[in-house]
C-alpha cells in the first residue's frame, strides 16, 4: 500500500487516504508525505457526503471486504469514478489453505472454490473495473480456475527500486553476521502459525545440529501465546518490535520463513533478499516469485530438510554466498520492468473506454444488480438501527 501511495504521488495525483481503522503508534504519517487523511465510518451515510465533497476520479479499495462495504456507495454517488480493487493477496486462498492445515488435509482448489469467502472475493473482482494481482500464480489461477477476463486483471507485484542504503546493508559480509532471524506481524495468522511450527518442530532440529544457535524473533502485535515461546535456554529469543527491520535483518546470517499457508508475495522474504540475508522458506513462502535462480536448499516443506538447509547456509560461506546471489537475481525480476508505468497506462486506457468495458462485463453488472442491492439495503438497515440506539 505504501508503494502504491508513493507511486501515485510521484505521478502527480492528489491522494486522500480514507480509513475506518483507528491510528496507532505504528501507523504511517501520511500527512507528512502530502497525503490527506480522512477518518470514515462503516455503515454510515457520512461516507456519501465525503465522496461528493472530495469527488475522486479513481477509488482504490484495500481488499475485497472494503469494496463490499463501500463499493456500492462509490458506484451510486460517483458512477464515473474508476473503481480499482487492490487484492493484496487472495484472502480466500489464504484462508482455505489455513483451514486445510488446521484439518491436517491437503489443500485442494475444489475446496477453495466451495468456500463462501471465495465467492465473495470473486464477486468483488467481477464488480470492480480493475483488480491488482500481486502474484503471477494468483493471476494465472484466476483466469484458469475462475475464468476471470484479462480485461479485469492487472499484474502488479512489489515495486522495488534500487536503494543505496539497503545495498550497503546487503554488503555486510558473512563473518560479520550472527544468529538466525524471524520477523513478522504477530496478528497475521500465517505468521503466528509459522512461529509456533518453527519453535515446536524446526528449531529443536536446528539446535540439535547447532547447540549454541540463537534465533531472534522480531515483530509487533505478539499475543501472549507467541510471547510465551520465548525460551533463552534453547536460544529462542522473542525480541518484539524492531525500530529498523532492515538493520536487524542485515545483522543476521540466515532468515527462517517456514510458512505453511498464505497467499500473494511474502514481504518478509523480499526484505531478507534486499538486505542480503539468505533464507530458508517453504513452497508457499516462495510462491509468486521467480525462484529458478535460487539454490535448491532455500526452499523445502519438510522439517528435517528445513533444519539441515538452515544449518548449511549458516555454516557454509560458499553456500551462503550462492543463496545471496540467487536472491539478487530474484530481486531483478521485480525491478526489470516499470510496473507502475504499465499501471498508469492501463488506467489511462480504461478511463477512456470505461462505459464500454462495463457493458462487456455482464457478470459484474449482474452481481451489482443482485448482491449490491442486498448489501445496500442491509447497510441502510444497520445505519437506521444504530441511529436509534
DOMIDO-172277 format. One line per field, with one value per residue (C-alpha): residue number from 1; residue in one letter; x, y, z. Coordinates in Angstrom, 3 decimals, always signed. Example, Ala and Ser with C-alpha at 12.3 -4.5 7.8 and 13.67 -1.06 7.14 Angstrom:
BEGIN
num	[1 | 2]
residu	[A | S]
xx	[+12.300 | +13.670]
yy	[-4.500 | -1.060]
zz	[+7.800 | +7.140]
This chain:
BEGIN
num	[1 | 2 | 3 | 4 | 5 | 6 | 7 | 8 | 9 | 10 | 11 | 12 | 13 | 14 | 15 | 16 | 17 | 18 | 19 | 20 | 21 | 22 | 23 | 24 | 25 | 26 | 27 | 28 | 29 | 30 | 31 | 32 | 33 | 34 | 35 | 36 | 37 | 38 | 39 | 40 | 41 | 42 | 43 | 44 | 45 | 46 | 47 | 48 | 49 | 50 | 51 | 52 | 53 | 54 | 55 | 56 | 57 | 58 | 59 | 60 | 61 | 62 | 63 | 64 | 65 | 66 | 67 | 68 | 69 | 70 | 71 | 72 | 73 | 74 | 75 | 76 | 77 | 78 | 79 | 80 | 81 | 82 | 83 | 84 | 85 | 86 | 87 | 88 | 89 | 90 | 91 | 92 | 93 | 94 | 95 | 96 | 97 | 98 | 99 | 100 | 101 | 102 | 103 | 104 | 105 | 106 | 107 | 108 | 109 | 110 | 111 | 112 | 113 | 114 | 115 | 116 | 117 | 118 | 119 | 120 | 121 | 122 | 123 | 124 | 125 | 126 | 127 | 128 | 129 | 130 | 131 | 132 | 133 | 134 | 135 | 136 | 137 | 138 | 139 | 140 | 141 | 142 | 143 | 144 | 145 | 146 | 147 | 148 | 149 | 150 | 151 | 152 | 153 | 154 | 155 | 156 | 157 | 158 | 159 | 160 | 161 | 162 | 163 | 164 | 165 | 166 | 167 | 168 | 169 | 170 | 171 | 172 | 173 | 174 | 175 | 176 | 177 | 178 | 179 | 180 | 181 | 182 | 183 | 184 | 185 | 186 | 187 | 188 | 189 | 190 | 191 | 192 | 193 | 194 | 195 | 196 | 197 | 198 | 199 | 200 | 201 | 202 | 203 | 204 | 205 | 206 | 207 | 208 | 209 | 210 | 211 | 212 | 213 | 214 | 215 | 216 | 217 | 218 | 219 | 220 | 221 | 222 | 223 | 224 | 225 | 226 | 227 | 228 | 229 | 230 | 231 | 232 | 233 | 234 | 235 | 236 | 237 | 238 | 239 | 240 | 241 | 242 | 243 | 244 | 245 | 246 | 247 | 248 | 249 | 250 | 251 | 252 | 253 | 254 | 255 | 256 | 257 | 258 | 259 | 260 | 261 | 262 | 263 | 264 | 265 | 266 | 267 | 268 | 269 | 270 | 271 | 272 | 273 | 274 | 275 | 276 | 277 | 278 | 279 | 280 | 281 | 282 | 283 | 284 | 285 | 286 | 287 | 288 | 289 | 290 | 291 | 292 | 293 | 294 | 295 | 296 | 297 | 298 | 299 | 300 | 301 | 302 | 303 | 304 | 305 | 306 | 307 | 308 | 309 | 310 | 311 | 312 | 313 | 314 | 315 | 316 | 317 | 318 | 319 | 320 | 321 | 322 | 323 | 324 | 325 | 326 | 327 | 328 | 329 | 330 | 331 | 332 | 333 | 334 | 335 | 336 | 337 | 338 | 339 | 340 | 341 | 342 | 343 | 344 | 345 | 346 | 347 | 348 | 349 | 350 | 351 | 352 | 353 | 354 | 355 | 356 | 357 | 358 | 359 | 360 | 361 | 362 | 363 | 364 | 365 | 366 | 367 | 368 | 369 | 370 | 371 | 372 | 373 | 374 | 375 | 376 | 377 | 378 | 379 | 380 | 381 | 382 | 383 | 384 | 385 | 386 | 387 | 388 | 389]
residu	[X | X | X | X | X | X | X | X | X | X | X | X | X | X | X | X | X | X | X | X | X | X | X | X | X | X | X | X | X | X | X | X | X | X | X | X | X | X | X | X | X | X | X | X | X | X | X | X | X | X | X | X | X | X | X | X | X | X | X | X | X | X | X | X | X | X | X | X | X | X | X | X | X | X | X | X | X | X | X | X | X | X | X | X | X | X | X | X | X | X | X | X | X | X | X | X | X | X | X | X | X | X | X | X | X | X | X | X | X | X | X | X | X | X | X | X | X | X | X | X | X | X | X | X | X | X | X | X | X | X | X | X | X | X | X | X | X | X | X | X | X | X | X | X | X | X | X | X | X | X | X | X | X | X | X | X | X | X | X | X | X | X | X | X | X | X | X | X | X | X | X | X | X | X | X | X | X | X | X | X | X | X | X | X | X | X | X | X | X | X | X | X | X | X | X | X | X | X | X | X | X | X | X | X | X | X | X | X | X | X | X | X | X | X | X | X | X | X | X | X | X | X | X | X | X | X | X | X | X | X | X | X | X | X | X | X | X | X | X | X | X | X | X | X | X | X | X | X | X | X | X | X | X | X | X | X | X | X | X | X | X | X | X | X | X | X | X | X | X | X | X | X | X | X | X | X | X | X | X | X | X | X | X | X | X | X | X | X | X | X | X | X | X | X | X | X | X | X | X | X | X | X | X | X | X | X | X | X | X | X | X | X | X | X | X | X | X | X | X | X | X | X | X | X | X | X | X | X | X | X | X | X | X | X | X | X | X | X | X | X | X | X | X | X | X | X | X | X | X | X | X | X | X | X | X | X | X | X | X | X | X | X | X | X | X | X | X | X | X | X | X | X | X | X | X | X | X | X | X | X | X | X | X | X | X | X | X | X | X]
xx	[+0.000 | +2.812 | +4.450 | +1.183 | +0.761 | +4.292 | +3.946 | +0.662 | +2.175 | +5.194 | +2.860 | +1.246 | -2.002 | -3.766 | -4.380 | -6.843 | -6.432 | -9.793 | -9.960 | -12.338 | -9.426 | -8.048 | -4.484 | -1.852 | +1.750 | +2.746 | +0.644 | +2.485 | +2.417 | +0.776 | +0.168 | +3.947 | +4.334 | +1.467 | -1.488 | -4.758 | -6.207 | -9.917 | -11.472 | -14.610 | -17.376 | -18.742 | -22.427 | -22.956 | -24.167 | -21.490 | -19.246 | -21.555 | -21.121 | -17.355 | -17.405 | -19.442 | -17.157 | -13.873 | -15.002 | -12.138 | -11.592 | -10.189 | -11.116 | -8.809 | -10.271 | -7.827 | -9.033 | -12.444 | -14.063 | -13.620 | -15.102 | -18.111 | -18.589 | -18.076 | -18.181 | -21.926 | -21.739 | -18.999 | -20.927 | -24.087 | -22.603 | -19.728 | -20.656 | -17.895 | -15.136 | -12.803 | -13.057 | -9.849 | -9.590 | -6.164 | -6.425 | -3.044 | -3.294 | -6.231 | -7.700 | -9.923 | -6.953 | -5.009 | -7.994 | -8.689 | -5.065 | -5.206 | -8.288 | -6.559 | -3.537 | -5.840 | -7.627 | -4.398 | -5.535 | -4.081 | -5.306 | -7.454 | -8.691 | -12.143 | -12.478 | -11.270 | -13.978 | -16.712 | -15.919 | -18.398 | -15.418 | -14.135 | -17.467 | -17.479 | -13.924 | -14.508 | -17.728 | -15.742 | -13.230 | -16.024 | -17.692 | -14.504 | -13.265 | -9.755 | -8.140 | -4.463 | -2.944 | +0.390 | +1.360 | +1.829 | +0.472 | -2.726 | -3.058 | -2.922 | -5.306 | -7.916 | -8.007 | -7.756 | -9.965 | -12.416 | -12.463 | -11.973 | -11.155 | -7.760 | -9.517 | -10.408 | -6.944 | -3.589 | -0.389 | +1.356 | +3.995 | +6.049 | +7.710 | +11.311 | +13.613 | +17.350 | +18.084 | +21.700 | +21.158 | +19.862 | +22.667 | +25.169 | +23.401 | +23.338 | +27.127 | +27.690 | +29.778 | +29.143 | +31.611 | +30.077 | +26.591 | +25.303 | +22.182 | +19.070 | +16.176 | +12.392 | +10.435 | +6.731 | +3.399 | +2.075 | -1.555 | -1.195 | -2.346 | +0.224 | +2.955 | +1.599 | +1.332 | +4.829 | +6.339 | +4.716 | +5.735 | +9.263 | +9.535 | +7.930 | +9.212 | +12.058 | +14.091 | +14.795 | +16.260 | +18.473 | +19.635 | +20.459 | +22.854 | +23.962 | +23.710 | +24.707 | +22.493 | +20.125 | +17.152 | +15.956 | +12.221 | +11.037 | +7.586 | +4.599 | +1.278 | +2.558 | -0.147 | +0.539 | +0.797 | +3.597 | +5.372 | +5.336 | +7.540 | +10.480 | +12.979 | +16.562 | +17.938 | +17.280 | +18.222 | +14.649 | +14.596 | +11.410 | +12.704 | +9.442 | +9.178 | +12.204 | +12.662 | +14.536 | +13.635 | +16.303 | +19.011 | +18.236 | +17.869 | +21.237 | +22.951 | +21.504 | +23.119 | +20.034 | +16.311 | +13.849 | +10.405 | +8.501 | +5.056 | +2.571 | -0.177 | -0.609 | -1.046 | +0.425 | +4.054 | +5.711 | +7.150 | +9.469 | +11.105 | +11.624 | +13.008 | +15.509 | +16.674 | +17.024 | +19.275 | +21.406 | +20.178 | +19.826 | +16.706 | +15.058 | +11.338 | +8.560 | +6.939 | +4.099 | +6.618 | +8.318 | +5.102 | +4.672 | +8.385 | +10.694 | +12.783 | +14.527 | +17.778 | +17.729 | +19.717 | +17.569 | +18.456 | +16.433 | +13.000 | +11.616 | +8.436 | +9.973 | +11.104 | +14.358 | +15.375 | +14.430 | +16.714 | +19.532 | +19.394 | +19.289 | +22.382 | +24.244 | +23.569 | +24.624 | +27.927 | +28.936 | +30.076 | +30.122 | +26.510 | +25.565 | +27.053 | +25.389 | +21.998 | +22.678 | +23.488 | +20.306 | +18.306 | +19.711 | +18.515 | +15.037 | +15.061 | +15.887 | +12.635 | +10.769 | +12.887 | +13.351 | +10.036 | +8.454 | +5.422 | +3.775 | +4.207 | +2.268 | -0.476 | -0.744 | -1.074 | -3.747 | -5.660 | -5.481 | -6.778 | -9.503 | -10.641 | -11.175 | -13.406 | -14.845 | -18.520 | -17.747 | -15.748 | -18.539 | -21.040 | -18.946 | -18.701 | -22.178 | -21.314 | -20.132 | -23.325 | -25.443 | -23.616 | -24.123 | -27.846 | -28.311 | -25.663 | -25.049 | -28.731 | -28.975 | -25.775 | -27.068 | -30.371 | -28.733 | -26.278 | -29.084 | -30.900 | -27.756 | -27.407 | -31.057 | -30.754 | -27.610 | -29.216 | -31.966 | -29.592]
yy	[+0.000 | +2.414 | +1.655 | +2.444 | +5.670 | +6.864 | +5.864 | +7.769 | +10.804 | +10.623 | +10.582 | +13.833 | +12.512 | +14.182 | +11.468 | +11.064 | +8.053 | +7.179 | +4.543 | +3.390 | +1.946 | +3.817 | +5.083 | +3.513 | +4.211 | +2.030 | +3.939 | +5.703 | +9.507 | +10.039 | +13.753 | +14.220 | +12.967 | +15.014 | +12.637 | +13.870 | +11.531 | +11.065 | +9.088 | +7.418 | +5.325 | +1.947 | +1.619 | +5.370 | +7.856 | +10.372 | +8.484 | +9.564 | +13.195 | +12.745 | +11.268 | +14.133 | +16.695 | +15.012 | +13.769 | +11.347 | +10.207 | +6.870 | +4.903 | +2.088 | -0.440 | -2.174 | -5.809 | -7.086 | -6.551 | -2.802 | -2.967 | -4.810 | -2.140 | +0.993 | -0.041 | +0.403 | +3.881 | +4.876 | +3.414 | +5.233 | +8.650 | +8.735 | +6.422 | +7.863 | +7.085 | +4.217 | +1.514 | -0.455 | -3.408 | -3.916 | -7.580 | -7.503 | -11.291 | -13.613 | -13.652 | -16.658 | -18.680 | -17.944 | -18.840 | -22.109 | -23.137 | -22.280 | -24.471 | -27.351 | -27.081 | -26.936 | -30.109 | -31.871 | -32.435 | -31.453 | -28.171 | -28.534 | -25.966 | -27.577 | -26.969 | -23.401 | -22.857 | -24.093 | -21.521 | -18.674 | -16.360 | -17.328 | -16.497 | -13.107 | -12.333 | -13.410 | -11.352 | -8.312 | -8.835 | -9.122 | -5.949 | -3.874 | -2.143 | -3.456 | -5.703 | -5.537 | -9.011 | -9.224 | -12.791 | -14.382 | -17.619 | -15.924 | -14.125 | -17.482 | -19.276 | -16.516 | -16.985 | -20.766 | -21.772 | -18.868 | -17.735 | -14.090 | -11.999 | -10.396 | -7.036 | -7.112 | -8.064 | -6.305 | -7.925 | -5.591 | -7.153 | -5.304 | -2.346 | -2.460 | +0.353 | +0.228 | +1.642 | +2.662 | +2.381 | -1.172 | -2.071 | -1.059 | -3.268 | -6.129 | -5.895 | -6.801 | -9.979 | -13.484 | -13.318 | -10.101 | -11.622 | -13.769 | -15.701 | -16.750 | -14.327 | -14.370 | -11.167 | -10.506 | -9.179 | -11.404 | -10.641 | -12.241 | -15.861 | -17.367 | -15.700 | -16.940 | -20.488 | -20.316 | -19.118 | -21.882 | -24.535 | -23.118 | -23.372 | -26.773 | -28.697 | -26.983 | -25.221 | -28.395 | -29.966 | -26.919 | -26.808 | -30.499 | -29.692 | -26.284 | -26.468 | -22.817 | -21.353 | -18.473 | -17.166 | -13.614 | -13.049 | -9.542 | -8.112 | -6.181 | -7.358 | -10.557 | -12.405 | -13.890 | -17.285 | -16.042 | -14.191 | -17.438 | -19.038 | -17.029 | -19.547 | -18.264 | -21.614 | -23.055 | -19.833 | -18.893 | -15.157 | -13.075 | -9.545 | -7.791 | -4.617 | -3.632 | +0.080 | -0.683 | -4.018 | -3.712 | -3.121 | -6.221 | -8.353 | -7.215 | -8.257 | -11.787 | -14.571 | -16.584 | -15.776 | -18.586 | -18.253 | -21.533 | -20.559 | -23.441 | -21.357 | -17.925 | -16.204 | -13.385 | -12.284 | -12.506 | -9.215 | -10.855 | -12.864 | -9.769 | -7.819 | -10.610 | -10.512 | -6.722 | -6.873 | -9.658 | -12.199 | -15.746 | -17.576 | -20.946 | -20.999 | -23.273 | -23.526 | -21.362 | -18.805 | -18.602 | -18.675 | -15.840 | -15.078 | -16.202 | -18.583 | -20.556 | -18.770 | -19.814 | -22.862 | -25.824 | -25.605 | -22.390 | -23.982 | -27.099 | -28.225 | -30.947 | -30.284 | -32.264 | -30.771 | -27.292 | -27.635 | -29.224 | -26.497 | -23.748 | -25.123 | -25.498 | -21.876 | -20.800 | -22.712 | -22.854 | -19.488 | -20.757 | -21.948 | -18.697 | -16.544 | -18.672 | -18.143 | -14.426 | -14.173 | -16.077 | -13.623 | -10.707 | -12.327 | -12.777 | -9.082 | -8.116 | -9.743 | -7.159 | -4.299 | -5.173 | -3.692 | -0.373 | -1.948 | +1.268 | +2.905 | -0.011 | +0.500 | +4.190 | +3.320 | +0.756 | +3.295 | +5.878 | +3.427 | +2.101 | +5.606 | +6.397 | +3.367 | +2.748 | +2.526 | +0.211 | -2.110 | -2.133 | -3.006 | -6.038 | -7.167 | -8.681 | -10.893 | -7.829 | -5.949 | -8.896 | -9.040 | -5.329 | -5.754 | -8.596 | -8.679 | -4.950 | -4.153 | -6.533 | -5.095 | -1.559 | -2.225 | -4.249 | -1.399 | +1.136 | -1.090 | -1.196 | +2.587 | +3.102 | +0.631 | +2.334 | +5.769 | +4.586 | +3.059]
zz	[+0.000 | +0.835 | -2.523 | -4.303 | -2.356 | -3.133 | -6.788 | -7.248 | -5.513 | -7.820 | -10.820 | -9.668 | -8.224 | -5.301 | -2.708 | +0.129 | +2.391 | +3.937 | +6.657 | +9.356 | +11.349 | +14.338 | +14.083 | +16.313 | +17.217 | +14.258 | +11.687 | +8.875 | +8.965 | +5.581 | +6.118 | +6.279 | +2.693 | +1.289 | +1.626 | +3.131 | +5.742 | +6.402 | +9.247 | +7.900 | +9.433 | +8.417 | +7.529 | +7.604 | +5.009 | +6.040 | +3.617 | +0.774 | +1.827 | +1.891 | -1.632 | -3.051 | -1.408 | -2.416 | -5.874 | -6.635 | -10.218 | -9.016 | -5.892 | -4.752 | -2.317 | +0.019 | -0.166 | -1.131 | +2.296 | +1.848 | -1.651 | -0.230 | +2.414 | +0.308 | -3.366 | -3.816 | -2.308 | -4.773 | -7.705 | -6.625 | -5.849 | -8.359 | -11.251 | -13.461 | -10.955 | -11.826 | -9.154 | -8.543 | -6.164 | -4.592 | -3.629 | -1.766 | -1.893 | -2.444 | +1.039 | +0.336 | -0.924 | +2.238 | +4.416 | +2.560 | +2.920 | +6.616 | +7.067 | +5.289 | +7.601 | +10.616 | +9.499 | +8.554 | +4.969 | +1.595 | +0.127 | -2.984 | -5.480 | -5.358 | -1.610 | -2.146 | -4.764 | -2.412 | +0.269 | +0.786 | +1.268 | -2.176 | -3.765 | -2.068 | -3.186 | -6.785 | -6.873 | -5.741 | -8.556 | -11.130 | -9.803 | -9.936 | -13.077 | -12.447 | -9.826 | -8.910 | -8.545 | -6.751 | -7.668 | -11.096 | -9.642 | -8.497 | -11.838 | -13.646 | -11.301 | -11.514 | -15.276 | -15.402 | -12.467 | -12.256 | -15.918 | -14.987 | -18.039 | -18.681 | -19.023 | -15.308 | -14.014 | -13.787 | -12.512 | -10.071 | -7.797 | -5.211 | -6.923 | -5.773 | -6.855 | -6.068 | -2.616 | -1.866 | +1.901 | +1.601 | -0.784 | +1.904 | +4.430 | +1.930 | +1.640 | +5.299 | +4.969 | +6.228 | +9.134 | +10.490 | +10.732 | +13.561 | +14.548 | +12.714 | +12.421 | +12.046 | +11.557 | +11.021 | +12.286 | +15.062 | +14.197 | +10.764 | +11.141 | +8.706 | +10.757 | +14.087 | +12.757 | +11.242 | +14.502 | +16.542 | +13.975 | +13.972 | +17.758 | +18.156 | +15.134 | +13.293 | +15.960 | +18.024 | +14.865 | +14.287 | +17.907 | +17.738 | +14.883 | +16.260 | +20.074 | +20.602 | +17.868 | +18.588 | +16.659 | +17.251 | +16.757 | +15.845 | +15.208 | +16.518 | +17.952 | +19.557 | +21.500 | +24.920 | +23.201 | +20.950 | +23.767 | +25.750 | +23.070 | +24.473 | +25.842 | +26.196 | +27.365 | +23.882 | +22.064 | +21.066 | +21.758 | +21.416 | +20.831 | +19.899 | +17.836 | +15.731 | +15.124 | +11.895 | +10.308 | +7.601 | +10.187 | +12.263 | +9.113 | +7.799 | +11.042 | +10.905 | +8.917 | +7.865 | +7.839 | +8.555 | +6.892 | +7.494 | +6.197 | +5.995 | +4.420 | +2.880 | -0.454 | -2.536 | -2.301 | +1.097 | +2.293 | +4.813 | +2.025 | -0.146 | +2.823 | +3.504 | -0.113 | -0.089 | +2.968 | +1.514 | +4.068 | +2.682 | +3.780 | +4.028 | +3.277 | +2.059 | -1.365 | -0.006 | +1.208 | -2.184 | -4.230 | -6.701 | -7.078 | -9.880 | -7.805 | -10.573 | -9.741 | -6.083 | -4.963 | -4.011 | -0.324 | +0.061 | -0.382 | +1.306 | +3.067 | +5.261 | +8.819 | +8.701 | +5.339 | +6.535 | +9.568 | +7.566 | +4.906 | +7.525 | +9.237 | +5.927 | +4.994 | +8.474 | +8.452 | +4.788 | +3.441 | -0.147 | +0.051 | +1.811 | -0.965 | -3.642 | -1.965 | -1.656 | -5.380 | -6.217 | -4.124 | -6.122 | -9.345 | -7.851 | -6.941 | -10.524 | -11.667 | -9.597 | -10.949 | -14.591 | -15.711 | -14.858 | -13.269 | -12.138 | -15.545 | -17.023 | -14.435 | -15.292 | -18.976 | -18.127 | -16.029 | -18.808 | -21.429 | -19.158 | -18.269 | -21.944 | -22.537 | -19.099 | -20.043 | -22.930 | -20.659 | -18.095 | -20.805 | -21.790 | -18.151 | -17.897 | -14.899 | -12.999 | -13.893 | -12.778 | -9.446 | -8.979 | -9.552 | -7.077 | -4.378 | -4.136 | -3.842 | -0.899 | +0.636 | +0.205 | +1.949 | +4.698 | +5.313 | +5.421 | +7.945 | +10.124 | +9.940 | +10.858 | +13.725 | +15.033 | +14.883 | +17.277 | +19.808]
